[in-house]
């Protein structure tokens, strides 16, 4: 016998199917949503009604002629004018905050120097910034769907613990409960909070808000004070067993090389991190090291696309070009095509936008542990399992993650 929880989960899955279809193919009618998803027309009609009432979807002003002799249909679109997401990047030297629509358009952005790197002080500063922005959003009639936070460190998704963030000098910090408490104290309205590594978040920003429908596998290389990689593989972030996957800044590029912030010698960070480039400005050498790093990632993951972002890449265009040249040399030597390498869509805001995308990514994957629970009435008890893959041509399921609700 089905329990209420089972039925609610099935309903959330069906809603996510429809929303994913609408994000991938704007302008679908109810009938076409039913056809593409495998859900019945009555189920689609009920869910669409709810999604319109909750401002996730909106109807077009005019109808379009149906195929054959059918009645004219009304195109539907994701309501990018009401539903918004907040993304926060806690960098080593600053805090970046963005508000984006559910389709990835930046609505507002702010940046402030990081006043104090102690975790409690960081949470207080971030909470005050979010309180100011959320008040502005409310005055504009915008609905906040959640907040994503990212920072440069190894993060355990399920517990919200920052295992290691060497450039912030954090170890085993229970950050997610801490930031949630700071939100409460600052008077931020209850909302979902998600936490992720900055490079992982940036990868999700490119993946969820990208223009292509086939960027999987995708790797985002974030070159800032630290250097990290976010890896999207099979529609999910590849974070490793304890959240340290993608810490490419601490892969060794030179035996007995310069001392790194992690305590080892010769890490990639010491050659292509922004602090190194400010000191020595040897862009050609740094570009070669970056090219080697990309070559190694290509050999391991064979991605469809590699995205380069972070302060080092944004402020030093020559770095990216030299990395491309180095990569091409390796590819030609092996007689293989070089992977597609492109610059980050959102520039220095890539990680913050990616943190916002994290909210959407998990909302659309209700099988994730702790995902958003919709308590709407009259749940539809239908799960077309055989149609899930065809209904979701771009991506659907993800790995378990922790969401703190308050």
C-alpha positions, 0 to 999 in steps of 0.5 A, a space after each residue: 500500500 502506498 503511503 502519503 510520502 510515496 505519493 508525494 515523491 511521485 508527484 514531485 518527480 512528475 513535476 520535475 519531469 514537466 519543469 525539465 521539459 519546459 526548460 529544455 523546450 519552451 513553448 510546449 502545450 499541455 498536450 505535447 507535455 503529456 506526449 513527451 513525458 508519458 503522463 496522462 493529459 489529466 495529470 499534466 493538466 493538474 500539475 500545470 495548474 499548480 505550477 502556474 499558481 506557484 509561478 513556475 510556469 506561465 501561459 503565452 498570451 495567444 494560442 497556436 493552431 494545433 496539428 491536424 483538426 485539433 483545437 488551438 493550444 496554449 504554449 507554456 513557458 518557465 516563469 523567469 520573471 517571478 521565480 529567482 535564485 540566490 547564489 553566494 561565492 565565499 572566495 578567499 578575498 571577497 564575497 560575491 552574491 548574485 540573484 538570477 532567474 530560473 533560466 540563468 539571467 543575472 538580475 542583480 549582483 554584489 561584491 564585498 571584501 571578506 572582512 574576516 575569514 573566521 567561519 562564524 564571522 563569514 556567516 554573519 557577513 553573508 547573512 546580512 548581505 542576503 537579508 538586504 537582497 531578500 528584502 529588495 526581492 520581496 519589494 519587487 514581488 519576486 519569489 526566492 526559491 532557495 539559496 546556494 553557497 559555494 566556497 573553495 574547499 572539500 565539502 561533504 554534500 550530505 553533512 554540510 561539513 567543510 572538510 578542508 579549505 586550506 586558503 581559508 584555513 578551515 578544517 572540519 567546519 560544520 558550515 551548513 548549520 552555521 550559515 542557517 543559524 546566521 540566516 535566522 539571526 539576521 531575519 532571513 525568511 526560511 528557505 532552502 540552503 545548499 552548499 557546494 565546492 566553488 568549482 563544482 558549483 561553477 560546473 553546474 552553472 555551465 551545465 544547467 544554464 548552458 546553451 548546449 543540450 549535450 555538455 556531459 561530461 563537462 569539466 569546469 576549471 576554476 583558477 583563482 587563489 586556489 585551483 579546482 575542477 568541477 566535474 559533471 558526469 552522467 547528470 550528476 556532480 562527481 565529488 568523490 567518496 568524501 567530497 575531495 574529487 576535483 582538487 586539481 590545484 593540489 595535484 603535483 606538477 613539479 617534484 620539490 617545487 614551490 611550497 603550497 598552502 596545503 603544506 605540499 610542494 609543487 602543487 598546480 596552485 603554486 604555478 597558476 593560482 592568482 597569487 602566483 601570477 600577481 607575484 611573478 606574472 609569468 603567464 606563458 609558463 603558467 599557461 603551459 602548466 594549465 595546458 598540462 593540467 587540462 591534458 591530464 583531465 582530458 585523458 582521465 575523463 574525456 569530457 565533451 567540453 572544458 570550461 576555464 574560469 576564475 580570476 587567473 583566466 579572466 584577468 590573463 587572456 594570454 593564460 588561456 591561449 597558451 593553455 590551448 596551444 599547449 593542449 593542442 601540441 599534446 593532442 597532435 603528438 598523440 594523433 587525437 583531436 583536442 577537446 573543446 575548451 571555452 571561457 566561462 559564460 559568467 566570467 568572475 560570477 561563474 561560481 556565484 551563478 553556479 551556486 544559484 544553479 545548485 538550487 535548481 539542480 537539486 529542486 529538479 531531482 527529487 530523488 536526491 536525499 533531502 530535496 525540496 518537498 512540495 506539500 501541494 494538495 491532491 497529489 497525482 499518483 503516477 510515475 511513468 518510469 519507462 518514459 523517464 529517459 525519453 522525457 528528460 533528454 538533457 539530464 535528470 537524476 543526481 546523487 544524494 545531497 544534504 539540504 538544510 531546511 529551517 
